[in-house]
Amino acid sequence: MTGSSVSSVASNQPLKLPTKFLEKVWGSEDLLPFFPTSEKKIGEVWFEAELPLLVKFVFTTGRLSVQVHPDDSYARAHENSLGKTEMWYILRADPGARIALGLREKVTRERLREAATTGEIEGLLNWLDVEAGNAFFVPAGTIHAIGEGLAILEIQQHSDVTYRLYDYGRPRELHLDKALDVAITEPTNAKSVMLPIDCPYFHTELARVTAPIRYVPAADRFHLLIFVSGQGVIGTEPFQEGQAWLVPAGSAPFQIAPVGYDPLGADAVKFLRTWIPAP
């Protein structure tokens, strides 16, 4: 089932979104427990649907580029695209795993260009140690990087516009002029935030379910449910961690029922729920 067919199906029940696996040089073969182990280095798993939000899982054994995304205004003018504000929820983190959000100190754009050229930009970034359960908000314009040893759930505007500032010597194109146009050069105190995250592009919250619940869809907007632990039944279909389900606007209420939950040991079913707020 393609993203197009998902969006065009009229349904009174939640719909499981199909996945697309993208190989990356910094990706991982270890996708457990969300997906089977891969023979290729999978860096991203996209949940496909024609929606203004894109949900993906990111798996890393190497460092991603130092990069920045434009806002809507710049992206429309230069890329005929939406901008890209995103958030990350850390699913798994090896000891010492880090991400970078923003800069430690104010720099001029000339200094930032020089640092991107020499690699000194790594030392200008605001690096943060992370662990499973941390959440981070990444507004457009925020210089950022993801380190190795991580599995991350990313929720973002449906845009793939990325401007690379530095790529550790890998032979990929950099986009210094556009990156410097949009990058925030003021220092940041960015850190892990508590869910929910609420911004004009998405509202995201975390739910923990230990017993069957009745889920009432919104009348005027879709919801996306992304399961990050546990398994059970959603409506009349089985679900497990590593799946995203679309709840169409105005669909009928349904039940989410955990299976195999052990109150003395195993974790509950956990899922992130996201939607686009009213303007």
N, C-alpha and C positions, 0 to 999 in steps of 0.2 A: 504494500500500500504506500503510495507516495504522499508527500506533504499536501499536494493539490487535492488528492482524493479524500484525505482526512478533513480538510476544511470544507469540502462540498457535501459531505455526508450529513443528512439530517438524522439526528439520533436523540433518543430519549434517555440514553445511557452514556456513561463516560466511555471515552475512546482511547485505547492505548496507542501512543505515538510510535511510528516506526523510527529506527535508528540508522545513522550513517556513521561508519568508522573511518577516521582520517589518520593516515600514517604520518608521523612527524619524526624528524631526526632526534628530537629530545623526548620522544614518547616512551611507552613502557609496554612490555609483554604481560605484565601482571595487572590484570584488570579486575581481579577478584576483590570482593564477592559480588560485584555489580554485573560483570560480564565474564564469559569464559576467558581463560588464558589465551593469548594470541601468539601466533608465530611471527607477527610483524610488530613493530614498535608503534603502537597506537597512541596518538597524542590527544585526540579529541573524539568524543562520541556525541553527535548532534541528534537531537530529537526533532524530527522533521514535521513541520506544519506551516501553512501559510498564515502566520500570526505576526503581530507587531513585536512579540517577544521571541527570543531564541534561548533555549535551554541546552546546555551541553555539560558533559563530564570531561575534565581535563586530567590527564595522567602524565607525570613527568619523571624521567630519570636524568635529565639534563636541564640546563637553564634556558628559559625562554628569552627572547630578545628584550632589551629595554625599549619600551614603546609608549605611545600615547594615542588617544582617540580624539577625533574632533567632536564638537557639539553639532546640533542639528543645523544651525545657520551656516557654519563653515562647510559641513558635509554636503548640504544642498547646493551650495555655490560651486564647490570644487569637485564633487564626486557624484552628484545626482543621487544622493543617498541620505538615509537617516544618519544622525550622529550615533555615538555609542557610549552610553552610561551603563555600568554593569555592577554586579555584586558577586562576591565569592563566598561559598560556604565550604569550609575545610572538612573533607570526608576522612582523610587519612594523612598522616604526616610522619615521616621518618624522624628520628632524633636529629635535631639541628636544622630541620627544614625551615626555610625562610621565604618571605615575600617582601617586595619593596613597594611602598606607596608614597609618592611625592619626594620632595627634596628636604634635606636636613637644614639647609640654609638658603637664603636668597642668592640667586646668581643672575648675572646679566645673560642675555641671549647669546652674546658673543662668547662668553665663558662657557655656556652650555654647549655651543657648537664645538668649541675646542675640546671640551671634555669628552664629547661623543666621538670625536675623531681619534683621540688618544686612548680611550678606554677608561679615563679617570672618572667618567660618569658613574661608575659603580660605587665609588667612594662618596659621591654626592647624594646618593639615594638614602631614603629613610627605610632601612632594613628592619624587619620585625620577625622574631621567632614565632612560629605558629604551632598549633596543635588541633586535633580533631575537635570540631564543634565551634571553632572560631568563625566569625563572619566579618566581612570587610565590604565597605561601600566604595566604589571607584567611579567618581564622577568624570565625565568627559573633561579632557584637559589635564588629568592627573598622570604624571609620568609614573610608570609602574613596571614591575618585573616579577616573574614567578620563578622560584628556584627548583632544584631537583628534589625528588623524594616525596611528591605530593599527589594526592587525588583530590580534586576540587569540583564542586558543583558550581557552575557559572550561570547566572541569569542576566540577560542583557537585552538592550534594544536589538531588533533584528537588523544588524548591520555588520559587515565584515571589513570595515575600513580601519586599517591599522597603519600607523606611521612608526617605522622602526628608527630609533636613535642609535642603537648599538647592538651588535649581534655576535660578540665574542670571536670575531674573525671568521665566522661562517660566510660563505660566498652568496649572501642574499642581499638584495637591494636595500639600501637605507633611504630614508625620506626626510632628510634633515631640514630642508626649507619648510615643508608643510608641518613637520613636527614642531619646529620652532615657532611657527605661526600660532599654534594652538596650545602649546605647553604652558602650564601654570608654573611660574618661576619663583613664586613665594614659598617659604618653608611651610611644612605641614606637620601637624601633630597627629596624623592619621593613625588609628589603632583599631583593634578588634572592637566591634560594636555588638550590642544586643539586638536580637531580632524582636519585633519586626523592623524591617527596613522599609521606609515609605518615602517615595520621591515621585515626581510627575510621571515617570515612565513605568514604574512597577511598585506594587506593595507586596512584600514577601514576609511570611511568618512561618514559624515552626510548630507542627502539631505532633503530639505523642499520644498514641491510642493503645489502651490495654484491654478494651472491651468493645463490642460492636457499637457503632455510632450511626445515627441517621444524618446523612449529609444533605443539606438543602441548597441547591445551586442558586446562584444569583439570577434574577430575572433579566438583567440588562447587560451582563458581561460574562465572558468566559473565565473559568479558573483553570490553572494548571496545577496538578498534584504530582510532585516528584518524590518517589519513595526512596529513602536512603537507608532504611534498615527494616527487617522483618518481612513477613509475607502474610497473605490472607486472601479475602475475597472482596472485590469492589463491584457493587451492583450484582451481576450474576457471573462475573469473570474472575479468575485467579490473578493476583498480582504478587510481585516480589520486588525486593530492592533493586535499584538500577532501572526502574521503569518510570516513564512520565505519562500521565493520563490527562486528556483534555475533557473538561466538564463544560459542555456547550451552554451558552446563556439560555435560560428559560427551560432547561431540561427538568425532568421529574426528580424528586428526591430518591436517594438510593442509600444502601447500607455499605459501610466499610467495616469489615469484621476481621480482626487478627486471627491467625491460626498458629498454634504451637507456642503461644506466649507462656513463659515460665516466670512467675512473679519473684521467684527466689534466685533466678539466674539470668536467663536470656533477656535481652533488651526488648522493649516494646516496639511496635511499629512506629516509625518516625517518618514524616514526610514534610516537605516544604510546600506551601501553598502560595501561589503568586497570581496576581491579576493586574490589570491596568486601572489605576484610580480614575474616578470621574474628573473631567476637566474643571 
